[in-house]
């Protein structure tokens, strides 16, 4: 799975649902994707927040991209603080957000990897997290073939992906190659956001700001199905 900056709760459901989670570092960075940005609640609506990147080639992998030299970490923190300072679990959550945003490594992948690991620790997710380039496979392989090579490298018979994977992968193709493909479908999880109409599919920051840890852990473990 590719890395994301404070992804929505389904990403952490996926991590918790598997025995080993492999995060891609040697995958092409895409400008229009969500690798270095996400959405929070701001004035009752969704608003994008992001990590600015150093200008570079569009053909570089995530692990080859760098954060912009003028990345104003305090500005991002102030945006999040302003949006959630009245949230019931602000103090505990903002402490985690600060630790992640203030992380000094300027490499995009290492910055994102640190954020994923820190958030998993905070949410008591104990799944082993590995980095794709650490495995001795042919990293020029693409899509299904690369997944098959990684599954073979770790001795896995089942590959679990987000529900969006149904557009990328074929269960029949996996079966023909000796693997089972499962997709994780998150169930609805609504909660009070300052008493306003619920805005769904926001960053995990939003979930943590409004919910106690035990409720979040229950959602991560129970509010999904594998199909």
HELIX and SHEET records of a PDB file:
HELIX    1   1 UNK A    9  UNK A   17  1                                   9    
HELIX    2   2 UNK A   62  UNK A   64  5                                   3    
HELIX    3   3 UNK A   73  UNK A   84  1                                  12    
HELIX    4   4 UNK A   90  UNK A  101  1                                  12    
HELIX    5   5 UNK A  108  UNK A  122  1                                  15    
HELIX    6   6 UNK A  132  UNK A  134  5                                   3    
HELIX    7   7 UNK A  143  UNK A  154  1                                  12    
HELIX    8   8 UNK A  163  UNK A  167  5                                   5    
HELIX    9   9 UNK A  171  UNK A  176  1                                   6    
HELIX   10  10 UNK A  204  UNK A  210  1                                   7    
HELIX   11  11 UNK A  213  UNK A  222  1                                  10    
SHEET    1   A 2 UNK A  20  UNK A  23  0                                        
SHEET    2   A 2 UNK A 128  UNK A 131  1                                        
SHEET    1   B 2 UNK A  37  UNK A  42  0                                        
SHEET    2   B 2 UNK A  45  UNK A  50 -1                                        
SHEET    1   C 3 UNK A 158  UNK A 162  0                                        
SHEET    2   C 3 UNK A 180  UNK A 186  1                                        
SHEET    3   C 3 UNK A 224  UNK A 226 -1                                        
END                                                                             
